[in-house]
Amino acid sequence: MNSFSLEGKAALVTGADTGLGQGIALALAEAGADIAVAGFVPPAETEALVKKTGRKFVNIDANLMSIEPVTRIVAETVAGLGRLDILVNNAAVFDMAPWGEITEKSYDFVFDVNVKGLIFTLQEVAESMIARGKGGKIINFA
């Protein structure tokens, strides 16, 4: 029996439609956390896996390339789960083109998701956690 418990906690995971993000969302749910996910792709499989654990699940359709949706992501997480204790900034993209073929548009896309999205989501969630006065955990993947 696992003694690690996140019972009563709420986690937001970005980029949780497949792979590592999906695994993180599932592991947090199995430890007892309710889960919100934010990103481009509707995470139907992730939702089904999390719901099998009996935890709440909130999907937030969000373009993580801009600052605009970040406030909405936090608000929808809190509205759907009642709180926000954990952020896992996992959303990331990569251009598989050879270095000599990477365009400015491709570079901007990668930078916007991997850097701008991470920084401004981190900033908004941290401000929310500080205002709530209960602390929290933020995990950033780079």
Backbone torsions as a table, in degrees:
resi	resn	phi	psi	omega
1	MET	NA	134.1	-179.2
2	ASN	-83.2	124.8	-179.6
3	SER	-88.9	-8.5	178.1
4	PHE	-73.0	124.4	-177.1
5	SER	-134.1	134.5	172.0
6	LEU	-113.7	22.1	-180.0
7	GLU	-53.8	131.3	179.3
8	GLY	84.5	1.5	179.7
9	LYS	-101.3	156.9	177.3
10	ALA	-125.6	132.3	-176.8
11	ALA	-122.0	140.4	172.2
12	LEU	-109.8	124.8	179.1
13	VAL	-120.7	122.3	176.0
14	THR	-89.6	147.8	178.0
15	GLY	63.3	49.6	-174.6
16	ALA	-108.3	24.3	-178.0
17	ASP	-77.1	-29.3	178.6
18	THR	-150.1	178.9	168.5
19	GLY	55.0	-136.1	-175.1
20	LEU	-58.5	-45.9	-179.4
21	GLY	-61.4	-40.9	177.3
22	GLN	-63.0	-43.8	178.7
23	GLY	-62.8	-38.7	178.0
24	ILE	-64.9	-47.7	-180.0
25	ALA	-59.0	-43.3	-180.0
26	LEU	-65.9	-44.2	179.8
27	ALA	-62.5	-41.2	177.7
28	LEU	-64.3	-41.5	178.4
29	ALA	-64.7	-42.7	179.0
30	GLU	-63.4	-26.1	177.1
31	ALA	-84.7	-3.9	174.1
32	GLY	112.2	-1.2	-178.8
33	ALA	-82.9	145.3	167.4
34	ASP	-79.9	150.6	-168.2
35	ILE	-125.3	132.2	166.2
36	ALA	-116.7	141.5	176.2
37	VAL	-125.7	146.0	179.8
38	ALA	-134.5	136.5	177.7
39	GLY	168.8	-173.4	-177.5
40	PHE	-73.4	-39.4	-167.5
41	VAL	-102.3	128.8	175.8
42	PRO	-61.0	120.9	-173.3
43	PRO	-89.3	63.2	-175.0
44	ALA	-57.2	-44.1	-179.0
45	GLU	-67.1	-42.4	178.0
46	THR	-61.6	-43.0	178.7
47	GLU	-59.0	-46.0	-179.7
48	ALA	-62.2	-42.4	-179.8
49	LEU	-65.3	-44.1	179.9
50	VAL	-65.2	-44.0	-178.7
51	LYS	-63.7	-28.7	176.0
52	LYS	-63.3	-23.9	178.9
53	THR	-81.5	-9.4	-178.6
54	GLY	86.5	5.6	-179.3
55	ARG	-88.9	156.3	174.8
56	LYS	-69.0	151.2	179.8
57	PHE	-139.3	130.1	176.4
58	VAL	-125.9	125.8	175.3
59	ASN	-101.4	127.4	179.1
60	ILE	-118.9	110.8	177.9
61	ASP	-74.5	114.9	-174.7
62	ALA	-147.5	139.3	173.7
63	ASN	-88.0	104.5	-176.1
64	LEU	-81.2	13.5	178.9
65	MET	-91.3	-3.4	-177.3
66	SER	-139.8	164.2	-177.9
67	ILE	-75.0	-31.9	-172.4
68	GLU	-47.7	-48.4	-173.9
69	PRO	-80.3	-7.4	-171.0
70	VAL	-62.6	-45.0	177.9
71	THR	-60.3	-40.8	179.1
72	ARG	-64.6	-38.9	179.8
73	ILE	-59.8	-47.5	179.5
74	VAL	-64.6	-45.9	-179.4
75	ALA	-61.2	-42.6	-179.8
76	GLU	-69.5	-33.7	176.0
77	THR	-63.9	-49.6	-179.5
78	VAL	-64.4	-41.0	179.2
79	ALA	-63.8	-40.8	-176.3
80	GLY	-81.4	-30.9	-174.7
81	LEU	-115.0	-9.7	177.3
82	GLY	87.5	-9.7	-178.6
83	ARG	-171.8	174.8	174.3
84	LEU	-145.3	111.6	-176.2
85	ASP	-110.2	-25.5	-172.4
86	ILE	-137.6	132.9	170.3
87	LEU	-119.0	129.8	170.0
88	VAL	-117.5	103.7	178.6
89	ASN	-81.7	92.3	-173.7
90	ASN	-111.9	-18.9	-175.2
91	ALA	-58.8	131.6	178.7
92	ALA	-160.6	152.9	175.9
93	VAL	-134.2	163.9	178.2
94	PHE	-149.6	138.4	176.6
95	ASP	-90.4	117.4	-177.2
96	MET	-84.3	5.5	179.2
97	ALA	-66.3	150.4	173.0
98	PRO	-57.2	148.7	-175.5
99	TRP	-50.7	-40.2	-178.0
100	GLY	-70.2	-9.7	-177.8
101	GLU	-111.2	1.7	178.6
102	ILE	-70.8	130.4	-178.7
103	THR	-98.9	166.7	176.6
104	GLU	-62.7	-38.2	178.9
105	LYS	-62.9	-44.4	178.5
106	SER	-64.1	-44.2	178.3
107	TYR	-58.9	-45.9	-179.6
108	ASP	-60.7	-40.5	178.4
109	PHE	-61.2	-49.4	-179.6
110	VAL	-61.9	-47.0	-179.5
111	PHE	-63.2	-43.5	-178.5
112	ASP	-61.7	-44.4	179.8
113	VAL	-73.0	-50.7	-170.5
114	ASN	-77.3	-26.1	-177.2
115	VAL	-115.1	-59.4	-177.4
116	LYS	-61.3	-46.8	179.9
117	GLY	-60.8	-43.9	179.7
118	LEU	-63.2	-49.5	-176.0
119	ILE	-62.5	-47.1	-174.8
120	PHE	-76.8	-28.2	172.4
121	THR	-68.6	-45.1	175.9
122	LEU	-55.7	-47.5	-178.7
123	GLN	-60.8	-48.5	-177.6
124	GLU	-66.2	-42.9	179.9
125	VAL	-66.6	-42.9	178.6
126	ALA	-59.7	-44.5	178.5
127	GLU	-60.9	-40.4	178.5
128	SER	-64.1	-44.2	179.9
129	MET	-65.3	-41.1	179.0
130	ILE	-64.5	-44.5	-179.6
131	ALA	-62.4	-36.3	179.5
132	ARG	-71.0	-27.6	176.5
133	GLY	75.8	18.3	-178.5
134	LYS	-115.4	3.7	-179.1
135	GLY	72.8	-166.1	180.0
136	GLY	164.3	-179.0	-179.7
137	LYS	-126.7	135.6	177.4
138	ILE	-126.5	126.2	-179.9
139	ILE	-120.9	122.4	-179.9
140	ASN	-111.8	131.0	173.2
141	PHE	-100.7	139.3	179.5
142	ALA	-133.4	NA	NA
